[in-house]
Amino acid sequence: MKTRKSEPLFHIVKRKDMPFGKQVMVRAIAIVAALIVCSVITIITTKMNPLAIFSAVIQGAFGSTRKMWITFQDTSILLIIALALTPAFKMKFWNIGGEGQVLIGGLGAAACMILIGDKVPDPVLILIMLVAAVGLGALWGAIPAIFKAVWNTNETLCTLMMNYIAIQIVAFFTILWEVPKGSGKIGIINQNTNAGWLLQVGNKYLLTILIAILITVGMFVYLKYTKHGYEVSVVGESEMTARYAGIHSGAVIIRTMIISGGLCGLAGFLLVGSIHHTITTTLAGGEGFTAVMVSWLAHFNPIAMIGASLLIVFLSNGAAQISQNCGLNQSFGDIITGIIIFFIIGCEFFIRYRVVFRAKKGAIPAPVTGEAVFGGGPGDESAVKEIKEEEGNDND
């Protein structure tokens, strides 16, 4: 007597590809569902009209010309950091250290402004700041890469811990350079001379936006059309394949993380030299972590990251306006933002995977395209075989 195997009720299968139109439809449904949930929560908790909340979000991001420029500038910084992390992620090197790399880059720029701001001409100072910021960011990215390439350490933990080291280094120099003494902060650097302040192109927001556009185009070309981009993809797919193709995985890892850290350092340079003109432990504002989500939402596509970055910044800046317009604290705005982002991330599951339910007894399951990721094998061959065996036992 044969023992019947229990067949799982369903298994999840990875889709080969979903048409672009259907992807847009799934995401649109997710956003509508998120807005409905936000509306229900708003009515239950605040007794307010949900339209007033959504109107405040739009006003916070695009309510005036100045707010619009700030939204685009914040989007540009987040986009640069996301682009910096993308080559490492595409290589399956999980660089969670963007926050620290931005901080160290900003510290390098601030140090140049403080120490030699009155000793060299301004164009030379800005060039030195750029080299220092990019160089230190690259160094901060290279350290965990070397550990990974040589000793195969865990890059996620290593890059994460490097963030906290960077924060403490910045905190040390903040106390060392504090103005006035005992204040615990540096304040605006070179406020009287503007030494090291980047020139305005049109207005004080446009330069960062233009740089972000150039880096986006450059990263797209780098990943898609260059030999280095090809090597990143091969190492990400399989180190064995890379070795067979004559690609030195360790060298690719170190080179890619130097680029990643250098771009994060550039973001720190822009934050210090163009936007804030100071250095603090919160200079990056958590965007080193937010950029991870942006890169994943865009599926490592530099062009798609523009929309993902704009969406995150739009929700973040808009949430701050809710407290002003509706008399609610910042936490409520963060709740609304979190719900919308949760639905957007959740819909990616339905874009990448589909659920296949167990076929009824006596029926031959339809062939499954794609790879079953749990609850079954690469197809339904085993299920078909078991069904036929059960039918034979019943006939006996």
C-alpha positions in Angstrom: 0.0 0.0 0.0 1.4 3.3 -1.1 1.5 6.3 1.3 0.0 9.3 -0.3 2.0 12.5 -0.2 0.3 15.6 0.9 0.2 18.2 -1.9 0.5 21.9 -0.7 -2.6 24.0 -1.3 -0.6 26.5 -3.4 2.9 27.4 -4.4 4.5 30.6 -5.6 6.1 30.8 -9.0 8.4 33.5 -10.3 7.1 35.2 -13.4 9.3 35.3 -16.4 8.1 38.7 -17.4 4.9 40.8 -17.0 3.9 43.2 -19.8 4.7 46.9 -19.0 1.0 47.8 -19.2 0.0 45.2 -16.6 2.8 46.4 -14.3 1.4 50.0 -14.5 -2.1 48.6 -13.8 -0.9 46.7 -10.7 0.9 49.7 -9.3 -2.1 51.9 -9.9 -4.4 49.5 -8.1 -1.9 49.4 -5.2 -1.9 53.2 -4.9 -5.7 53.4 -5.0 -5.9 50.7 -2.4 -3.4 52.6 -0.2 -5.4 55.8 -0.5 -8.5 54.0 0.5 -6.8 52.6 3.6 -5.4 56.0 4.5 -8.8 57.5 4.1 -10.4 55.0 6.4 -7.7 55.5 9.1 -8.0 59.2 8.8 -11.7 59.1 9.3 -11.5 56.7 12.3 -8.6 58.4 14.1 -9.1 62.1 13.4 -12.7 62.5 12.2 -11.3 64.7 9.4 -12.0 64.7 5.7 -9.3 62.6 4.0 -9.2 65.1 1.1 -7.8 67.7 3.5 -5.0 65.4 4.4 -4.1 64.5 0.7 -4.4 68.2 -0.2 -1.9 69.0 2.6 0.5 66.4 1.2 0.4 68.0 -2.3 0.7 71.5 -0.8 3.7 70.5 1.2 5.6 69.2 -1.8 4.4 71.6 -4.6 2.4 74.3 -2.8 4.8 77.1 -3.9 7.7 77.7 -6.2 10.2 77.5 -3.4 8.7 74.2 -2.1 8.7 72.8 -5.6 12.5 73.6 -6.0 13.2 72.1 -2.6 11.3 68.9 -3.6 13.3 68.6 -6.8 16.6 69.3 -4.9 15.8 66.7 -2.2 14.9 64.3 -5.0 18.3 64.9 -6.7 20.3 64.1 -3.5 18.3 60.9 -2.9 18.7 60.0 -6.5 22.4 60.4 -6.4 22.8 58.2 -3.4 20.5 55.6 -4.9 22.5 55.6 -8.1 25.7 55.2 -6.0 24.3 52.1 -4.3 23.0 50.5 -7.5 26.2 49.1 -9.0 26.9 47.3 -5.7 23.4 45.9 -5.5 23.4 44.8 -9.1 26.6 42.9 -8.2 24.8 41.4 -5.1 27.1 43.3 -2.8 24.6 44.6 -0.2 26.1 48.0 0.5 24.0 49.4 3.5 26.7 52.0 4.2 25.5 54.8 2.0 24.7 56.9 5.1 28.3 56.7 6.4 29.9 57.3 3.0 27.8 60.5 2.6 28.8 61.6 6.1 32.5 61.0 5.5 32.4 62.8 2.2 30.6 65.7 3.8 33.2 65.8 6.6 36.0 66.0 4.0 34.4 68.9 2.3 33.7 70.7 5.6 37.3 70.1 6.8 38.6 71.9 3.7 36.3 74.8 4.2 37.3 75.2 7.9 41.1 74.6 7.7 42.1 76.2 4.4 39.0 78.3 3.5 41.0 81.5 3.9 44.3 80.3 2.5 43.6 79.4 -1.1 41.4 81.0 -3.9 37.8 79.9 -3.9 37.9 77.8 -7.2 41.0 75.9 -5.9 39.2 75.4 -2.5 36.1 74.0 -4.2 38.3 71.6 -6.3 40.1 70.4 -3.2 36.8 69.9 -1.4 35.5 67.8 -4.3 38.6 65.6 -4.3 38.5 65.2 -0.5 34.8 64.4 -0.4 34.9 61.9 -3.3 38.2 60.4 -2.1 37.1 59.8 1.5 33.7 58.4 0.3 35.6 56.0 -2.0 37.9 55.0 0.8 34.9 54.3 3.1 33.4 52.1 0.4 36.7 50.3 -0.4 37.3 49.2 3.2 34.4 46.7 3.4 35.0 45.7 -0.2 38.6 44.7 0.6 37.4 42.7 3.6 34.8 40.9 1.3 37.2 40.3 -1.5 40.1 39.0 0.6 38.4 37.4 3.7 34.8 36.9 2.4 33.4 38.9 5.4 29.7 39.7 5.5 29.3 43.0 3.6 25.9 43.8 5.0 27.2 43.9 8.6 30.5 45.5 7.7 28.9 48.4 5.7 26.2 48.9 8.4 28.8 49.2 11.2 30.8 51.6 9.1 27.8 54.0 9.3 28.1 54.2 13.1 31.9 54.7 12.9 31.3 57.6 10.5 28.7 59.1 12.8 31.1 59.1 15.7 34.0 60.5 13.7 31.7 63.4 12.6 30.5 63.9 16.2 34.2 64.1 17.3 35.1 66.8 14.8 31.8 68.7 15.4 32.9 69.2 19.0 36.5 70.0 17.9 35.4 72.7 15.6 32.3 73.9 17.4 31.3 77.6 17.1 30.8 79.0 19.7 32.6 76.8 22.2 30.2 74.7 24.2 27.4 74.9 21.6 28.0 71.4 20.3 27.6 72.4 16.7 29.7 74.0 14.0 27.0 76.4 12.6 27.2 77.9 9.1 30.8 77.6 7.8 32.5 80.7 6.3 29.3 82.6 6.7 31.0 86.0 6.2 33.3 85.0 3.3 31.2 82.2 1.6 34.5 80.4 1.0 33.8 77.0 -0.4 30.2 77.7 -1.2 29.3 76.4 -4.6 28.2 78.9 -7.2 24.5 79.3 -8.0 23.4 78.3 -11.5 20.2 80.2 -12.0 19.2 79.6 -8.4 20.7 77.8 -5.4 18.7 74.6 -6.2 19.5 74.1 -9.9 23.1 73.0 -9.6 22.3 69.9 -7.6 19.5 68.9 -10.0 21.7 69.3 -13.1 24.4 67.1 -11.4 21.9 64.5 -10.6 20.7 64.4 -14.2 24.3 64.0 -15.5 25.0 61.1 -13.0 21.7 59.4 -13.9 22.6 59.4 -17.6 26.2 58.4 -16.8 25.2 55.5 -14.6 22.7 54.2 -17.2 25.4 54.2 -19.8 27.9 52.7 -17.4 25.7 49.7 -16.4 24.2 49.0 -19.8 26.9 49.7 -22.4 30.4 49.4 -20.8 32.6 46.5 -20.1 32.7 47.3 -16.4 28.9 47.3 -16.3 28.9 43.9 -18.0 31.4 42.6 -15.4 29.2 43.8 -12.6 26.2 41.9 -14.0 28.2 38.7 -14.5 29.7 38.8 -10.9 26.1 39.4 -9.6 24.8 36.4 -11.5 27.5 33.9 -10.6 31.0 34.3 -9.3 31.8 30.9 -10.9 30.6 32.1 -14.3 32.7 35.3 -13.8 35.8 33.2 -13.0 35.2 31.0 -16.1 34.9 34.2 -18.2 38.3 35.4 -16.8 36.8 38.1 -14.6 38.5 38.7 -11.3 35.6 39.0 -8.9 37.6 40.6 -6.1 38.9 43.3 -8.3 35.4 44.0 -9.6 34.0 44.2 -6.1 36.7 46.7 -4.9 36.4 48.8 -8.0 32.6 48.9 -7.9 32.6 49.9 -4.2 35.1 52.6 -4.9 32.7 54.1 -7.4 29.7 53.6 -5.1 31.5 55.3 -2.1 32.8 58.1 -4.3 29.4 59.0 -5.6 28.1 59.0 -2.0 31.0 61.3 -1.1 29.9 63.5 -4.0 26.4 63.7 -2.4 28.1 64.8 0.9 30.0 67.4 -1.0 26.8 68.9 -2.4 25.1 68.8 1.0 27.9 70.7 2.6 29.1 73.0 -0.2 25.7 73.8 -1.9 22.8 73.1 0.5 23.6 73.3 4.2 27.1 74.8 4.4 27.7 72.9 7.6 28.4 69.4 8.9 26.3 67.5 11.5 25.8 63.8 12.4 22.4 64.1 10.7 23.7 65.6 7.5 22.4 62.7 5.3 19.0 62.6 7.1 18.6 58.9 6.7 18.7 59.1 2.9 21.5 56.5 2.8 19.0 54.0 4.0 16.0 55.3 2.0 18.1 55.1 -1.1 18.2 51.3 -0.7 14.4 51.2 -1.1 14.6 53.6 -4.1 17.1 51.3 -5.9 15.0 48.2 -5.3 11.7 49.8 -6.3 13.3 50.8 -9.6 14.7 47.3 -10.1 18.2 48.8 -10.4 17.1 50.9 -13.4 18.7 54.4 -13.2 16.0 56.0 -15.2 13.2 54.5 -13.2 14.9 55.7 -10.0 13.9 59.3 -10.9 10.3 58.5 -10.4 10.9 56.4 -7.3 13.0 59.1 -5.7 10.4 61.8 -6.5 7.6 59.7 -5.0 9.5 59.1 -1.7 10.5 62.8 -1.4 6.9 63.9 -2.4 5.4 61.8 0.4 8.1 62.9 2.9 7.9 66.6 2.3 4.1 66.4 2.0 3.8 64.6 5.4 5.5 67.6 7.1 2.7 69.9 5.9 0.0 67.8 7.5 1.0 68.9 11.0 0.7 72.6 9.9 -2.5 72.4 8.0 -4.5 69.9 10.1 -3.1 70.4 13.6 -1.8 66.9 13.7 1.7 65.8 14.8 4.4 64.6 12.4 3.8 61.0 13.3 0.4 60.9 11.6 2.0 62.1 8.4 4.6 59.4 8.7 1.9 56.8 9.2 0.2 57.9 6.0 3.5 57.8 4.1 4.4 54.4 5.5 1.0 52.9 4.4 1.4 54.2 0.9 5.0 53.0 0.6 4.0 49.6 2.1 1.4 49.1 -0.6 3.8 50.2 -3.4 6.4 47.7 -2.2 3.8 45.0 -1.7 2.6 45.2 -5.2 6.0 44.3 -6.5 5.3 40.7 -5.2 2.4 40.4 -7.7 4.6 41.8 -10.5 7.4 39.3 -9.9 5.5 36.3 -8.7 2.2 34.5 -9.1 0.3 32.1 -6.9 -0.5 28.6 -8.4 -3.2 26.7 -6.5 -3.4 22.9 -6.3 -5.3 21.3 -9.1 -8.5 19.4 -8.3 -8.3 15.6 -8.2 -8.6 14.1 -11.6 -7.7 17.3 -13.4 -4.4 17.8 -15.2 -2.8 21.0 -14.0 -1.9 23.6 -16.6 1.8 23.9 -17.3 3.6 26.4 -15.1 5.9 28.9 -16.7 8.6 30.3 -14.5 10.4 28.9 -11.4 8.6 27.7 -8.3 10.2 29.4 -5.4 8.7 27.4 -2.6 6.0 24.8 -2.1 6.9 22.9 -5.3 9.6 22.3 -7.9 10.4 24.1 -11.2 7.1 22.9 -12.7 4.1 20.7 -12.0 5.5 17.3 -13.2 5.5 15.8 -9.7 1.9 16.9 -9.1 0.8 15.3 -12.4 2.6 12.1 -11.5 1.0 11.9 -8.1 -2.5 12.6 -9.5 -2.1 9.7 -12.0 -0.9 7.4 -9.2 -3.9 8.3 -7.1 -6.3 7.6 -10.0 -4.6 4.2 -10.5 -5.1 3.3 -6.9 -8.8 4.3 -7.0 -9.4 2.1 -10.0 -7.8 -0.9 -8.2 
